[in-house]
Amino acid sequence: MFIVVIADNGYRGALIDKVKKMFKIVFEVIKRSELHFFKVLPKRWIVERTFAWIDTNRRAAKNYERFNSTSAAIIHLSAIRIMLNRF
């Protein structure tokens, strides 16, 4: 059983390679087209929708935190709230 993670184009590089090896996760990076006209990208809306859901939390909408670990915790709490509301 593989876990598939859909990610934005910004998530690539050495960190992704480490995560792939450690957790055996399949990453599907959705890239924007380089052309300068509108084109619907498959599964891109899933990534954008998830970011919009996280931004509904007032504290996660802007980065007010002093430490990066606090910002990461706020994003985790937002994701937990999203998952709890779905059940």
PyMOL Python script that loads the backbone (N, CA, C, O; Angstrom):
from pymol import cmd

cmd.read_pdbstr("""\
ATOM      1  N   MET A   1       0.842  -1.181   0.000  1.00  0.00           N
ATOM      2  CA  MET A   1       0.000   0.000   0.000  1.00  0.00           C
ATOM      3  C   MET A   1       0.882   1.237   0.000  1.00  0.00           C
ATOM      4  O   MET A   1       1.733   1.401   0.874  1.00  0.00           O
ATOM      5  N   PHE A   2       0.680   2.088  -0.962  1.00  0.00           N
ATOM      6  CA  PHE A   2       1.459   3.304  -1.080  1.00  0.00           C
ATOM      7  C   PHE A   2       0.599   4.499  -0.700  1.00  0.00           C
ATOM      8  O   PHE A   2      -0.601   4.538  -0.972  1.00  0.00           O
ATOM      9  N   ILE A   3       1.229   5.456  -0.076  1.00  0.00           N
ATOM     10  CA  ILE A   3       0.588   6.720   0.223  1.00  0.00           C
ATOM     11  C   ILE A   3       1.017   7.699  -0.867  1.00  0.00           C
ATOM     12  O   ILE A   3       2.208   7.877  -1.121  1.00  0.00           O
ATOM     13  N   VAL A   4       0.051   8.321  -1.497  1.00  0.00           N
ATOM     14  CA  VAL A   4       0.346   9.286  -2.549  1.00  0.00           C
ATOM     15  C   VAL A   4       0.090  10.679  -1.995  1.00  0.00           C
ATOM     16  O   VAL A   4      -0.998  10.972  -1.500  1.00  0.00           O
ATOM     17  N   VAL A   5       1.094  11.526  -2.081  1.00  0.00           N
ATOM     18  CA  VAL A   5       0.994  12.908  -1.626  1.00  0.00           C
ATOM     19  C   VAL A   5       1.055  13.809  -2.847  1.00  0.00           C
ATOM     20  O   VAL A   5       1.996  13.745  -3.638  1.00  0.00           O
ATOM     21  N   ILE A   6       0.030  14.655  -2.989  1.00  0.00           N
ATOM     22  CA  ILE A   6       0.011  15.607  -4.094  1.00  0.00           C
ATOM     23  C   ILE A   6       0.620  16.901  -3.583  1.00  0.00           C
ATOM     24  O   ILE A   6       0.166  17.446  -2.577  1.00  0.00           O
ATOM     25  N   ALA A   7       1.637  17.393  -4.264  1.00  0.00           N
ATOM     26  CA  ALA A   7       2.362  18.578  -3.798  1.00  0.00           C
ATOM     27  C   ALA A   7       2.450  19.626  -4.889  1.00  0.00           C
ATOM     28  O   ALA A   7       2.280  19.341  -6.075  1.00  0.00           O
ATOM     29  N   ASP A   8       2.722  20.848  -4.454  1.00  0.00           N
ATOM     30  CA  ASP A   8       2.911  21.965  -5.358  1.00  0.00           C
ATOM     31  C   ASP A   8       4.320  21.884  -5.949  1.00  0.00           C
ATOM     32  O   ASP A   8       5.146  21.099  -5.485  1.00  0.00           O
ATOM     33  N   ASN A   9       4.588  22.684  -6.956  1.00  0.00           N
ATOM     34  CA  ASN A   9       5.876  22.679  -7.634  1.00  0.00           C
ATOM     35  C   ASN A   9       7.027  23.094  -6.713  1.00  0.00           C
ATOM     36  O   ASN A   9       8.177  22.743  -6.979  1.00  0.00           O
ATOM     37  N   GLY A  10       6.745  23.825  -5.648  1.00  0.00           N
ATOM     38  CA  GLY A  10       7.789  24.275  -4.738  1.00  0.00           C
ATOM     39  C   GLY A  10       8.397  23.162  -3.905  1.00  0.00           C
ATOM     40  O   GLY A  10       9.479  23.330  -3.343  1.00  0.00           O
ATOM     41  N   TYR A  11       7.715  22.022  -3.819  1.00  0.00           N
ATOM     42  CA  TYR A  11       8.193  20.915  -3.007  1.00  0.00           C
ATOM     43  C   TYR A  11       8.965  19.938  -3.865  1.00  0.00           C
ATOM     44  O   TYR A  11       8.389  19.021  -4.450  1.00  0.00           O
ATOM     45  N   ARG A  12      10.245  20.131  -3.938  1.00  0.00           N
ATOM     46  CA  ARG A  12      11.116  19.229  -4.672  1.00  0.00           C
ATOM     47  C   ARG A  12      12.521  19.411  -4.134  1.00  0.00           C
ATOM     48  O   ARG A  12      12.808  20.402  -3.463  1.00  0.00           O
ATOM     49  N   GLY A  13      13.382  18.482  -4.416  1.00  0.00           N
ATOM     50  CA  GLY A  13      14.758  18.595  -3.976  1.00  0.00           C
ATOM     51  C   GLY A  13      15.166  17.490  -3.030  1.00  0.00           C
ATOM     52  O   GLY A  13      14.570  16.413  -3.021  1.00  0.00           O
ATOM     53  N   ALA A  14      16.186  17.761  -2.232  1.00  0.00           N
ATOM     54  CA  ALA A  14      16.779  16.747  -1.358  1.00  0.00           C
ATOM     55  C   ALA A  14      15.826  16.322  -0.240  1.00  0.00           C
ATOM     56  O   ALA A  14      15.810  15.154   0.148  1.00  0.00           O
ATOM     57  N   LEU A  15      15.037  17.255   0.274  1.00  0.00           N
ATOM     58  CA  LEU A  15      14.114  16.909   1.361  1.00  0.00           C
ATOM     59  C   LEU A  15      13.079  15.895   0.892  1.00  0.00           C
ATOM     60  O   LEU A  15      12.766  14.950   1.616  1.00  0.00           O
ATOM     61  N   ILE A  16      12.560  16.079  -0.280  1.00  0.00           N
ATOM     62  CA  ILE A  16      11.572  15.144  -0.826  1.00  0.00           C
ATOM     63  C   ILE A  16      12.188  13.768  -1.018  1.00  0.00           C
ATOM     64  O   ILE A  16      11.537  12.756  -0.760  1.00  0.00           O
ATOM     65  N   ASP A  17      13.436  13.722  -1.468  1.00  0.00           N
ATOM     66  CA  ASP A  17      14.108  12.436  -1.638  1.00  0.00           C
ATOM     67  C   ASP A  17      14.272  11.713  -0.304  1.00  0.00           C
ATOM     68  O   ASP A  17      14.100  10.496  -0.234  1.00  0.00           O
ATOM     69  N   LYS A  18      14.604  12.457   0.757  1.00  0.00           N
ATOM     70  CA  LYS A  18      14.731  11.855   2.089  1.00  0.00           C
ATOM     71  C   LYS A  18      13.390  11.313   2.575  1.00  0.00           C
ATOM     72  O   LYS A  18      13.318  10.213   3.122  1.00  0.00           O
ATOM     73  N   VAL A  19      12.334  12.092   2.372  1.00  0.00           N
ATOM     74  CA  VAL A  19      11.010  11.669   2.821  1.00  0.00           C
ATOM     75  C   VAL A  19      10.555  10.435   2.053  1.00  0.00           C
ATOM     76  O   VAL A  19       9.949   9.535   2.634  1.00  0.00           O
ATOM     77  N   LYS A  20      10.835  10.382   0.770  1.00  0.00           N
ATOM     78  CA  LYS A  20      10.486   9.217  -0.044  1.00  0.00           C
ATOM     79  C   LYS A  20      11.159   7.959   0.495  1.00  0.00           C
ATOM     80  O   LYS A  20      10.528   6.907   0.597  1.00  0.00           O
ATOM     81  N   LYS A  21      12.434   8.069   0.838  1.00  0.00           N
ATOM     82  CA  LYS A  21      13.173   6.908   1.325  1.00  0.00           C
ATOM     83  C   LYS A  21      12.739   6.494   2.726  1.00  0.00           C
ATOM     84  O   LYS A  21      12.587   5.305   3.005  1.00  0.00           O
ATOM     85  N   MET A  22      12.539   7.478   3.610  1.00  0.00           N
ATOM     86  CA  MET A  22      12.221   7.154   5.005  1.00  0.00           C
ATOM     87  C   MET A  22      10.810   6.584   5.173  1.00  0.00           C
ATOM     88  O   MET A  22      10.619   5.602   5.890  1.00  0.00           O
ATOM     89  N   PHE A  23       9.822   7.198   4.512  1.00  0.00           N
ATOM     90  CA  PHE A  23       8.430   6.851   4.762  1.00  0.00           C
ATOM     91  C   PHE A  23       7.780   6.080   3.622  1.00  0.00           C
ATOM     92  O   PHE A  23       6.612   5.702   3.722  1.00  0.00           O
ATOM     93  N   LYS A  24       8.509   5.843   2.550  1.00  0.00           N
ATOM     94  CA  LYS A  24       7.989   5.132   1.384  1.00  0.00           C
ATOM     95  C   LYS A  24       6.693   5.773   0.884  1.00  0.00           C
ATOM     96  O   LYS A  24       5.664   5.116   0.727  1.00  0.00           O
ATOM     97  N   ILE A  25       6.787   7.072   0.643  1.00  0.00           N
ATOM     98  CA  ILE A  25       5.660   7.863   0.165  1.00  0.00           C
ATOM     99  C   ILE A  25       5.901   8.215  -1.294  1.00  0.00           C
ATOM    100  O   ILE A  25       7.023   8.526  -1.693  1.00  0.00           O
ATOM    101  N   VAL A  26       4.853   8.165  -2.072  1.00  0.00           N
ATOM    102  CA  VAL A  26       4.931   8.551  -3.475  1.00  0.00           C
ATOM    103  C   VAL A  26       4.476  10.002  -3.592  1.00  0.00           C
ATOM    104  O   VAL A  26       3.355  10.334  -3.205  1.00  0.00           O
ATOM    105  N   PHE A  27       5.334  10.863  -4.121  1.00  0.00           N
ATOM    106  CA  PHE A  27       4.995  12.274  -4.314  1.00  0.00           C
ATOM    107  C   PHE A  27       4.604  12.498  -5.764  1.00  0.00           C
ATOM    108  O   PHE A  27       5.284  12.052  -6.688  1.00  0.00           O
ATOM    109  N   GLU A  28       3.497  13.198  -5.939  1.00  0.00           N
ATOM    110  CA  GLU A  28       3.062  13.578  -7.266  1.00  0.00           C
ATOM    111  C   GLU A  28       3.088  15.107  -7.301  1.00  0.00           C
ATOM    112  O   GLU A  28       2.193  15.758  -6.761  1.00  0.00           O
ATOM    113  N   VAL A  29       4.107  15.674  -7.933  1.00  0.00           N
ATOM    114  CA  VAL A  29       4.277  17.125  -7.984  1.00  0.00           C
ATOM    115  C   VAL A  29       3.511  17.660  -9.177  1.00  0.00           C
ATOM    116  O   VAL A  29       3.732  17.240 -10.313  1.00  0.00           O
ATOM    117  N   ILE A  30       2.604  18.598  -8.907  1.00  0.00           N
ATOM    118  CA  ILE A  30       1.805  19.218  -9.956  1.00  0.00           C
ATOM    119  C   ILE A  30       2.500  20.506 -10.370  1.00  0.00           C
ATOM    120  O   ILE A  30       2.605  21.442  -9.578  1.00  0.00           O
ATOM    121  N   LYS A  31       2.969  20.554 -11.596  1.00  0.00           N
ATOM    122  CA  LYS A  31       3.724  21.710 -12.078  1.00  0.00           C
ATOM    123  C   LYS A  31       2.831  22.608 -12.921  1.00  0.00           C
ATOM    124  O   LYS A  31       1.934  22.140 -13.623  1.00  0.00           O
ATOM    125  N   ARG A  32       3.092  23.897 -12.837  1.00  0.00           N
ATOM    126  CA  ARG A  32       2.405  24.851 -13.706  1.00  0.00           C
ATOM    127  C   ARG A  32       3.051  24.818 -15.082  1.00  0.00           C
ATOM    128  O   ARG A  32       4.220  24.462 -15.228  1.00  0.00           O
ATOM    129  N   SER A  33       2.276  25.192 -16.076  1.00  0.00           N
ATOM    130  CA  SER A  33       2.870  25.249 -17.411  1.00  0.00           C
ATOM    131  C   SER A  33       3.679  26.535 -17.530  1.00  0.00           C
ATOM    132  O   SER A  33       3.364  27.537 -16.888  1.00  0.00           O
ATOM    133  N   GLU A  34       4.681  26.502 -18.325  1.00  0.00           N
ATOM    134  CA  GLU A  34       5.547  27.660 -18.525  1.00  0.00           C
ATOM    135  C   GLU A  34       4.943  28.658 -19.498  1.00  0.00           C
ATOM    136  O   GLU A  34       5.448  29.772 -19.640  1.00  0.00           O
ATOM    137  N   LEU A  35       3.879  28.272 -20.163  1.00  0.00           N
ATOM    138  CA  LEU A  35       3.237  29.168 -21.112  1.00  0.00           C
ATOM    139  C   LEU A  35       2.456  30.234 -20.351  1.00  0.00           C
ATOM    140  O   LEU A  35       2.052  30.012 -19.210  1.00  0.00           O
ATOM    141  N   HIS A  36       2.247  31.367 -20.966  1.00  0.00           N
ATOM    142  CA  HIS A  36       1.609  32.490 -20.283  1.00  0.00           C
ATOM    143  C   HIS A  36       0.131  32.615 -20.617  1.00  0.00           C
ATOM    144  O   HIS A  36      -0.373  33.717 -20.831  1.00  0.00           O
ATOM    145  N   PHE A  37      -0.549  31.505 -20.659  1.00  0.00           N
ATOM    146  CA  PHE A  37      -1.996  31.557 -20.828  1.00  0.00           C
ATOM    147  C   PHE A  37      -2.635  30.560 -19.872  1.00  0.00           C
ATOM    148  O   PHE A  37      -1.971  29.657 -19.362  1.00  0.00           O
ATOM    149  N   PHE A  38      -3.926  30.733 -19.638  1.00  0.00           N
ATOM    150  CA  PHE A  38      -4.635  29.912 -18.663  1.00  0.00           C
ATOM    151  C   PHE A  38      -4.817  28.493 -19.183  1.00  0.00           C
ATOM    152  O   PHE A  38      -5.229  28.278 -20.322  1.00  0.00           O
ATOM    153  N   LYS A  39      -4.504  27.544 -18.332  1.00  0.00           N
ATOM    154  CA  LYS A  39      -4.714  26.147 -18.654  1.00  0.00           C
ATOM    155  C   LYS A  39      -5.056  25.424 -17.363  1.00  0.00           C
ATOM    156  O   LYS A  39      -4.357  25.575 -16.361  1.00  0.00           O
ATOM    157  N   VAL A  40      -6.109  24.652 -17.379  1.00  0.00           N
ATOM    158  CA  VAL A  40      -6.513  23.893 -16.200  1.00  0.00           C
ATOM    159  C   VAL A  40      -5.535  22.743 -16.018  1.00  0.00           C
ATOM    160  O   VAL A  40      -5.310  21.951 -16.933  1.00  0.00           O
ATOM    161  N   LEU A  41      -4.960  22.662 -14.829  1.00  0.00           N
ATOM    162  CA  LEU A  41      -3.996  21.604 -14.541  1.00  0.00           C
ATOM    163  C   LEU A  41      -4.674  20.507 -13.735  1.00  0.00           C
ATOM    164  O   LEU A  41      -5.411  20.811 -12.797  1.00  0.00           O
ATOM    165  N   PRO A  42      -4.452  19.260 -14.067  1.00  0.00           N
ATOM    166  CA  PRO A  42      -5.100  18.188 -13.317  1.00  0.00           C
ATOM    167  C   PRO A  42      -4.572  18.112 -11.892  1.00  0.00           C
ATOM    168  O   PRO A  42      -3.365  18.160 -11.658  1.00  0.00           O
ATOM    169  N   LYS A  43      -5.476  17.995 -10.969  1.00  0.00           N
ATOM    170  CA  LYS A  43      -5.217  17.840  -9.529  1.00  0.00           C
ATOM    171  C   LYS A  43      -4.598  19.068  -8.873  1.00  0.00           C
ATOM    172  O   LYS A  43      -4.352  19.046  -7.667  1.00  0.00           O
ATOM    173  N   ARG A  44      -4.343  20.112  -9.603  1.00  0.00           N
ATOM    174  CA  ARG A  44      -3.798  21.343  -9.009  1.00  0.00           C
ATOM    175  C   ARG A  44      -4.811  21.968  -8.063  1.00  0.00           C
ATOM    176  O   ARG A  44      -4.435  22.576  -7.060  1.00  0.00           O
ATOM    177  N   TRP A  45      -6.092  21.823  -8.376  1.00  0.00           N
ATOM    178  CA  TRP A  45      -7.131  22.410  -7.554  1.00  0.00           C
ATOM    179  C   TRP A  45      -7.149  21.778  -6.167  1.00  0.00           C
ATOM    180  O   TRP A  45      -7.559  22.424  -5.203  1.00  0.00           O
ATOM    181  N   ILE A  46      -6.711  20.529  -6.050  1.00  0.00           N
ATOM    182  CA  ILE A  46      -6.677  19.873  -4.738  1.00  0.00           C
ATOM    183  C   ILE A  46      -5.667  20.566  -3.836  1.00  0.00           C
ATOM    184  O   ILE A  46      -5.938  20.802  -2.659  1.00  0.00           O
ATOM    185  N   VAL A  47      -4.511  20.890  -4.386  1.00  0.00           N
ATOM    186  CA  VAL A  47      -3.471  21.585  -3.614  1.00  0.00           C
ATOM    187  C   VAL A  47      -3.944  22.976  -3.221  1.00  0.00           C
ATOM    188  O   VAL A  47      -3.789  23.381  -2.069  1.00  0.00           O
ATOM    189  N   GLU A  48      -4.522  23.712  -4.170  1.00  0.00           N
ATOM    190  CA  GLU A  48      -4.991  25.069  -3.890  1.00  0.00           C
ATOM    191  C   GLU A  48      -6.128  25.065  -2.877  1.00  0.00           C
ATOM    192  O   GLU A  48      -6.187  25.940  -2.013  1.00  0.00           O
ATOM    193  N   ARG A  49      -7.035  24.086  -2.971  1.00  0.00           N
ATOM    194  CA  ARG A  49      -8.140  23.980  -2.023  1.00  0.00           C
ATOM    195  C   ARG A  49      -7.622  23.725  -0.612  1.00  0.00           C
ATOM    196  O   ARG A  49      -8.134  24.295   0.351  1.00  0.00           O
ATOM    197  N   THR A  50      -6.610  22.872  -0.487  1.00  0.00           N
ATOM    198  CA  THR A  50      -6.056  22.564   0.830  1.00  0.00           C
ATOM    199  C   THR A  50      -5.415  23.799   1.449  1.00  0.00           C
ATOM    200  O   THR A  50      -5.596  24.059   2.638  1.00  0.00           O
ATOM    201  N   PHE A  51      -4.659  24.570   0.646  1.00  0.00           N
ATOM    202  CA  PHE A  51      -4.082  25.809   1.160  1.00  0.00           C
ATOM    203  C   PHE A  51      -5.170  26.789   1.584  1.00  0.00           C
ATOM    204  O   PHE A  51      -5.015  27.482   2.590  1.00  0.00           O
ATOM    205  N   ALA A  52      -6.266  26.856   0.835  1.00  0.00           N
ATOM    206  CA  ALA A  52      -7.372  27.748   1.193  1.00  0.00           C
ATOM    207  C   ALA A  52      -8.021  27.312   2.496  1.00  0.00           C
ATOM    208  O   ALA A  52      -8.382  28.160   3.313  1.00  0.00           O
ATOM    209  N   TRP A  53      -8.177  26.018   2.711  1.00  0.00           N
ATOM    210  CA  TRP A  53      -8.751  25.536   3.961  1.00  0.00           C
ATOM    211  C   TRP A  53      -7.867  25.886   5.145  1.00  0.00           C
ATOM    212  O   TRP A  53      -8.366  26.264   6.205  1.00  0.00           O
ATOM    213  N   ILE A  54      -6.562  25.762   4.971  1.00  0.00           N
ATOM    214  CA  ILE A  54      -5.642  26.095   6.064  1.00  0.00           C
ATOM    215  C   ILE A  54      -5.683  27.593   6.348  1.00  0.00           C
ATOM    216  O   ILE A  54      -5.588  28.008   7.503  1.00  0.00           O
ATOM    217  N   ASP A  55      -5.825  28.403   5.303  1.00  0.00           N
ATOM    218  CA  ASP A  55      -5.858  29.859   5.492  1.00  0.00           C
ATOM    219  C   ASP A  55      -7.139  30.364   6.136  1.00  0.00           C
ATOM    220  O   ASP A  55      -7.200  31.528   6.534  1.00  0.00           O
ATOM    221  N   THR A  56      -8.178  29.516   6.254  1.00  0.00           N
ATOM    222  CA  THR A  56      -9.394  29.964   6.942  1.00  0.00           C
ATOM    223  C   THR A  56      -9.146  30.131   8.436  1.00  0.00           C
ATOM    224  O   THR A  56      -9.874  30.857   9.113  1.00  0.00           O
ATOM    225  N   ASN A  57      -8.129  29.467   8.941  1.00  0.00           N
ATOM    226  CA  ASN A  57      -7.739  29.675  10.327  1.00  0.00           C
ATOM    227  C   ASN A  57      -7.030  31.040  10.419  1.00  0.00           C
ATOM    228  O   ASN A  57      -6.029  31.267   9.740  1.00  0.00           O
ATOM    229  N   ARG A  58      -7.540  31.917  11.237  1.00  0.00           N
ATOM    230  CA  ARG A  58      -7.033  33.292  11.295  1.00  0.00           C
ATOM    231  C   ARG A  58      -5.545  33.337  11.611  1.00  0.00           C
ATOM    232  O   ARG A  58      -4.821  34.158  11.047  1.00  0.00           O
ATOM    233  N   ARG A  59      -5.082  32.481  12.491  1.00  0.00           N
ATOM    234  CA  ARG A  59      -3.683  32.526  12.895  1.00  0.00           C
ATOM    235  C   ARG A  59      -2.745  31.956  11.837  1.00  0.00           C
ATOM    236  O   ARG A  59      -1.551  32.256  11.835  1.00  0.00           O
ATOM    237  N   ALA A  60      -3.287  31.132  10.937  1.00  0.00           N
ATOM    238  CA  ALA A  60      -2.453  30.552   9.886  1.00  0.00           C
ATOM    239  C   ALA A  60      -2.463  31.402   8.614  1.00  0.00           C
ATOM    240  O   ALA A  60      -1.667  31.163   7.705  1.00  0.00           O
ATOM    241  N   ALA A  61      -3.358  32.394   8.542  1.00  0.00           N
ATOM    242  CA  ALA A  61      -3.461  33.202   7.331  1.00  0.00           C
ATOM    243  C   ALA A  61      -2.219  34.063   7.122  1.00  0.00           C
ATOM    244  O   ALA A  61      -1.782  34.254   5.987  1.00  0.00           O
ATOM    245  N   LYS A  62      -1.661  34.573   8.184  1.00  0.00           N
ATOM    246  CA  LYS A  62      -0.426  35.362   8.116  1.00  0.00           C
ATOM    247  C   LYS A  62       0.580  34.736   9.081  1.00  0.00           C
ATOM    248  O   LYS A  62       0.195  34.034  10.016  1.00  0.00           O
ATOM    249  N   ASN A  63       1.831  34.984   8.858  1.00  0.00           N
ATOM    250  CA  ASN A  63       2.853  34.412   9.715  1.00  0.00           C
ATOM    251  C   ASN A  63       3.190  35.411  10.826  1.00  0.00           C
ATOM    252  O   ASN A  63       4.063  36.264  10.669  1.00  0.00           O
ATOM    253  N   TYR A  64       2.487  35.287  11.938  1.00  0.00           N
ATOM    254  CA  TYR A  64       2.712  36.167  13.078  1.00  0.00           C
ATOM    255  C   TYR A  64       3.672  35.570  14.094  1.00  0.00           C
ATOM    256  O   TYR A  64       4.066  36.251  15.042  1.00  0.00           O
ATOM    257  N   GLU A  65       4.047  34.343  13.920  1.00  0.00           N
ATOM    258  CA  GLU A  65       4.805  33.626  14.944  1.00  0.00           C
ATOM    259  C   GLU A  65       6.283  33.977  14.903  1.00  0.00           C
ATOM    260  O   GLU A  65       6.837  34.311  13.857  1.00  0.00           O
ATOM    261  N   ARG A  66       6.900  33.890  16.069  1.00  0.00           N
ATOM    262  CA  ARG A  66       8.323  34.192  16.176  1.00  0.00           C
ATOM    263  C   ARG A  66       9.184  33.015  15.724  1.00  0.00           C
ATOM    264  O   ARG A  66      10.228  33.206  15.100  1.00  0.00           O
ATOM    265  N   PHE A  67       8.743  31.806  16.041  1.00  0.00           N
ATOM    266  CA  PHE A  67       9.540  30.623  15.736  1.00  0.00           C
ATOM    267  C   PHE A  67       8.867  29.797  14.636  1.00  0.00           C
ATOM    268  O   PHE A  67       7.641  29.747  14.543  1.00  0.00           O
ATOM    269  N   ASN A  68       9.686  29.156  13.811  1.00  0.00           N
ATOM    270  CA  ASN A  68       9.145  28.306  12.747  1.00  0.00           C
ATOM    271  C   ASN A  68       8.392  27.112  13.304  1.00  0.00           C
ATOM    272  O   ASN A  68       7.421  26.655  12.701  1.00  0.00           O
ATOM    273  N   SER A  69       8.828  26.605  14.445  1.00  0.00           N
ATOM    274  CA  SER A  69       8.146  25.448  15.029  1.00  0.00           C
ATOM    275  C   SER A  69       6.719  25.802  15.447  1.00  0.00           C
ATOM    276  O   SER A  69       5.825  24.959  15.373  1.00  0.00           O
ATOM    277  N   THR A  70       6.502  27.035  15.881  1.00  0.00           N
ATOM    278  CA  THR A  70       5.157  27.469  16.239  1.00  0.00           C
ATOM    279  C   THR A  70       4.281  27.571  14.993  1.00  0.00           C
ATOM    280  O   THR A  70       3.115  27.177  15.023  1.00  0.00           O
ATOM    281  N   SER A  71       4.829  28.093  13.906  1.00  0.00           N
ATOM    282  CA  SER A  71       4.074  28.171  12.651  1.00  0.00           C
ATOM    283  C   SER A  71       3.702  26.772  12.155  1.00  0.00           C
ATOM    284  O   SER A  71       2.586  26.554  11.683  1.00  0.00           O
ATOM    285  N   ALA A  72       4.629  25.838  12.262  1.00  0.00           N
ATOM    286  CA  ALA A  72       4.345  24.460  11.848  1.00  0.00           C
ATOM    287  C   ALA A  72       3.261  23.844  12.725  1.00  0.00           C
ATOM    288  O   ALA A  72       2.408  23.105  12.232  1.00  0.00           O
ATOM    289  N   ALA A  73       3.289  24.139  14.009  1.00  0.00           N
ATOM    290  CA  ALA A  73       2.264  23.622  14.917  1.00  0.00           C
ATOM    291  C   ALA A  73       0.886  24.192  14.583  1.00  0.00           C
ATOM    292  O   ALA A  73      -0.113  23.477  14.657  1.00  0.00           O
ATOM    293  N   ILE A  74       0.826  25.465  14.217  1.00  0.00           N
ATOM    294  CA  ILE A  74      -0.448  26.080  13.839  1.00  0.00           C
ATOM    295  C   ILE A  74      -0.994  25.422  12.572  1.00  0.00           C
ATOM    296  O   ILE A  74      -2.199  25.194  12.463  1.00  0.00           O
ATOM    297  N   ILE A  75      -0.125  25.121  11.625  1.00  0.00           N
ATOM    298  CA  ILE A  75      -0.568  24.447  10.398  1.00  0.00           C
ATOM    299  C   ILE A  75      -1.056  23.034  10.716  1.00  0.00           C
ATOM    300  O   ILE A  75      -2.054  22.583  10.155  1.00  0.00           O
ATOM    301  N   HIS A  76      -0.361  22.335  11.610  1.00  0.00           N
ATOM    302  CA  HIS A  76      -0.821  21.008  12.017  1.00  0.00           C
ATOM    303  C   HIS A  76      -2.193  21.083  12.679  1.00  0.00           C
ATOM    304  O   HIS A  76      -3.067  20.262  12.400  1.00  0.00           O
ATOM    305  N   LEU A  77      -2.379  22.063  13.550  1.00  0.00           N
ATOM    306  CA  LEU A  77      -3.677  22.223  14.213  1.00  0.00           C
ATOM    307  C   LEU A  77      -4.776  22.550  13.211  1.00  0.00           C
ATOM    308  O   LEU A  77      -5.902  22.072  13.350  1.00  0.00           O
ATOM    309  N   SER A  78      -4.462  23.356  12.208  1.00  0.00           N
ATOM    310  CA  SER A  78      -5.439  23.661  11.168  1.00  0.00           C
ATOM    311  C   SER A  78      -5.814  22.402  10.394  1.00  0.00           C
ATOM    312  O   SER A  78      -6.986  22.181  10.090  1.00  0.00           O
ATOM    313  N   ALA A  79      -4.824  21.583  10.077  1.00  0.00           N
ATOM    314  CA  ALA A  79      -5.091  20.342   9.347  1.00  0.00           C
ATOM    315  C   ALA A  79      -5.922  19.372  10.191  1.00  0.00           C
ATOM    316  O   ALA A  79      -6.808  18.694   9.672  1.00  0.00           O
ATOM    317  N   ILE A  80      -5.633  19.311  11.485  1.00  0.00           N
ATOM    318  CA  ILE A  80      -6.420  18.457  12.385  1.00  0.00           C
ATOM    319  C   ILE A  80      -7.865  18.934  12.430  1.00  0.00           C
ATOM    320  O   ILE A  80      -8.790  18.122  12.417  1.00  0.00           O
ATOM    321  N   ARG A  81      -8.059  20.246  12.483  1.00  0.00           N
ATOM    322  CA  ARG A  81      -9.419  20.806  12.517  1.00  0.00           C
ATOM    323  C   ARG A  81     -10.161  20.466  11.228  1.00  0.00           C
ATOM    324  O   ARG A  81     -11.346  20.132  11.258  1.00  0.00           O
ATOM    325  N   ILE A  82      -9.466  20.551  10.100  1.00  0.00           N
ATOM    326  CA  ILE A  82     -10.088  20.200   8.810  1.00  0.00           C
ATOM    327  C   ILE A  82     -10.515  18.748   8.797  1.00  0.00           C
ATOM    328  O   ILE A  82     -11.626  18.426   8.376  1.00  0.00           O
ATOM    329  N   MET A  83      -9.623  17.855   9.264  1.00  0.00           N
ATOM    330  CA  MET A  83      -9.939  16.434   9.256  1.00  0.00           C
ATOM    331  C   MET A  83     -11.086  16.095  10.215  1.00  0.00           C
ATOM    332  O   MET A  83     -11.916  15.241   9.903  1.00  0.00           O
ATOM    333  N   LEU A  84     -11.139  16.749  11.366  1.00  0.00           N
ATOM    334  CA  LEU A  84     -12.213  16.493  12.319  1.00  0.00           C
ATOM    335  C   LEU A  84     -13.552  16.983  11.793  1.00  0.00           C
ATOM    336  O   LEU A  84     -14.583  16.362  12.052  1.00  0.00           O
ATOM    337  N   ASN A  85     -13.549  18.090  11.057  1.00  0.00           N
ATOM    338  CA  ASN A  85     -14.799  18.600  10.504  1.00  0.00           C
ATOM    339  C   ASN A  85     -15.339  17.721   9.380  1.00  0.00           C
ATOM    340  O   ASN A  85     -16.526  17.790   9.062  1.00  0.00           O
ATOM    341  N   ARG A  86     -14.504  16.913   8.787  1.00  0.00           N
ATOM    342  CA  ARG A  86     -14.934  16.054   7.684  1.00  0.00           C
ATOM    343  C   ARG A  86     -15.644  14.802   8.201  1.00  0.00           C
ATOM    344  O   ARG A  86     -16.311  14.115   7.427  1.00  0.00           O
ATOM    345  N   PHE A  87     -15.516  14.497   9.482  1.00  0.00           N
ATOM    346  CA  PHE A  87     -16.159  13.269  10.014  1.00  0.00           C
ATOM    347  C   PHE A  87     -17.420  13.583  10.742  1.00  0.00           C
ATOM    348  O   PHE A  87     -18.082  12.677  11.248  1.00  0.00           O
TER     349      PHE A  87
END
""", "prot")
cmd.dss("prot")
cmd.show_as("cartoon", "prot")
cmd.util.cbc("prot")
cmd.orient("prot")
